[in-house]
Amino acid sequence: MATEGTLGGGQVCLCEKVEEILDRYNRDVSQLISILQDIQEDFRYLPKEALEKVSEALGVPMAQVYAVATFFKAFSLKPKGRHVIQVCMGTACHVRGAPLLLDKFERELGIKSGETSADLAYTLESVNCVGACALGPVVILNGELEGHCSQAKADSIIKKVKGQTS
Amino acid sequence: MAMATRNIPLIRTVEELEKARERFREKYYSVKRYISVCGGTGCRGGGCLAVAEEIKNVIKENGLENEVPVRLTGCHGFCERGPLVVVYPQKIFYQKVKPVHARKIVLRSTMQGEILEELLYEIPEERKKVVHEEDVPFYKHQMRLIFGMNGMIDPENIEDYIALGGYSALKKALFEMQPEQIIEEVKKSGLRGRGGAGFPTGRKWESVRRAKSRDGIKYVICNADEGDPGAFMDRSLIEGNPHSVLEGMIIGAFAIGAHQGYVYIRREYPLALKMITRAIQQAREYGFLGENILGSGFSFDIGINRGGGAFVCGESSALMASMEGKVGEPRPKYVHMSEKGLWERPTCLNNVETWANVPLIINKGADWYASIGTENSKGTKIFSLVGKVNNTGLIEVPMGITLRQVIYDIGGGIKGGRKFKAVQTGGPSGGVIPESLLDLPVDFDRLTEVGSMMGSGGMIVMDDRTCMVDVARYFVNFLTEESCGKCVPCREGVRRMKEIIDRIAEGKGKRGDIALLEELGSAIADGSLCGLGQSAPNPVLSSIKYFREEWEAHIKQKKCPAGVCKELITYSIDPEKCTGCMACIKPCPEQCITGERKKPHVLDASKCIKCGACFDVCRYDAVVRQ
């Protein structure tokens, strides 16, 4: 897994950041998931170098770090886009037409669910229920919830993520 | 608000607690009126923060800060009608409130007692407006014991909780009861785990108390990894009344002899994470967590673990594995978690709602608690009533209420006056329940008997436009992604089920597919280690059991009667009904609808990608999907 070079000249900063996160959890093995979560939050993905650093610092085999990093949905080994669109695929949203919405996003953004656009502008994901079932179908744009998401609302989300980036 | 400037009273004794309570109570009741704005996730999605902001602005402009406090509370439940605002003390219930209404609410309604007709809830069939929260049918048929405090307290202010009687059960447990007595009380109350399986809580506590730990360490955990899609009661409890959960945990820890607890919370719930973090911090500052709680000699603290986004981690052994920094895979339970759980120490894991029941039982007694509900399911249960029902939201009802009461009396019937078809309970472990069973009393055992289960409390209502094959396909898809992969029957079996159902939904079903699904289902149930694998076939098996004709229609006639399965439906325009309004032309992504104004349009089925955009916008039912 290449680092995709998104950090530019920031390799030094990666190391420092990871060190800081490790210290935050006292380099405690049981906090592996929390540590990876914080790295994910900071870098929007888990860079390979960061995983190696964690493995070394905690004395955990790389295989275990990798197993955890690939098991949980929270983690991504590839960088995510600046905008993250999450289409809720909970049961309530499903029966209210979420699959058609996801189709629409895939079609109009030109990427499949789980993918990121080539220019790292946006990522499209599906999530299994965000617990806002009464507002279904729900779409989350960068953490902001859009309830009763109609095709027209989806249009404006698409415009937003495309407009601000291209 | 004024919190930062004031010293935080560390409460060290029972006397200090009661003195503090008196002060907080005085403060709470010192104002004649207040405005409660629902700050639950649903209302936030509807813009309640802007409403609260504007209300505060108006209050400030008019110099009413000391007279009218604004409480941004947890979820009130009626998400469908949000943002919700309730004016106390009269409890005037306003719905679908926008920032422009702030001025009227403050100056006219709150200050002068005027009732703003335009913001009241109207009972649809009677066209009658309702003024008070408790008269709204959605609330009238509920029994809000656990949820009741939600609208009245600011979840970020522990003093509100204490003023309304919070932490009095803890006092009783620590000073008037022995640990064994507490366990006995919980056993007698009949409380069963609210996370899904319904294991008797008191018995679990007892076995953890009796379990030997090599170094005396035991743990309690609050499972807030609410993974069932369609269920959000745990999130709302933590967002709205986090201290009730903490109080339950402290009492539980005292009863079983644990000094460390954890809350394992889903990462998809940022607001709940914020609230529980704040609550734990406040509980420490006020002396309800830490060393020598209230001078009882008992010490206990709580930490937080964020989930990694894996459904299987709602299962106890998988949850604990992930807390130890490992992949979240369940393990066989020849040795129970109550003997060897987290770090191989005896561990008591209960769900959020279960913990929140505990203070109530301790305060009001097991006999009172056991008087609510059915023979083997006591107390109330919170359900998220969602899907194709008019009044969506969170409801709390006594066990034993019928599905019909829930869906029609509280839920207000099916959206758009359509026909009820089924209700799904228990999430990916549960099943669908058909119309013929609408009078079924809802409790742990009845739901299991009919092939579904209680689960954590999701109730997804489906109408005649919901396809049962599609719903089964949805859950199998979910389970294919979420199966942790440890047990082959679950990992491979669910995948094979998915292939078969995909085939059926695409019109390539064969004779014998249904029998094959049933056979696979029973093999998966027999061959999986954890509860999730064992129950994974339920959504499919119950759907076949009650809706076999619909499955056969897909296989034999290659038709989807509900008009959902894409490969089996076509869209067309009924020239009789089409008014030529042109509304459907623009949304069509493939430009396959043509026509002129006031003349029937034509849909070119060969170009249609069946996205449904035209169907959604047509106001004359002229787009036909069959």
Interface residues (C-beta under 8 A of the other chain):
Chain A: V29 S30 Q31 L32 I33 S34 L36 Q37 V60 Q64 A67 V68 F71 F72 K73 A74 F75 M89 G90 T91 A92 H94 V95 R96 G97 L100 D103 K104 R107 E108 V127 N128 C129 V130 G131 A132 C133 A134 L135 G136 V138 G143 L145 E146 G147 S150 Q151 A152
Chain B: T41 G42 R44 G45 G46 C79 E80 G82 E226 G227 D228 P229 G230 A231 F232 R235 S236 R267 E268 Y269 P270 N305 R306 G307 G308 G309 A310 F311 S322 M323 E324 G325 K326 V327 G328 S384 V386 G387 K388 T392 G393 L394 Q424 G427 G458 I460 M462 T466 V471 Y474 F475 F478 E481 E482 C484 P587 P589 I609 C611 G612 A613 D616 V617
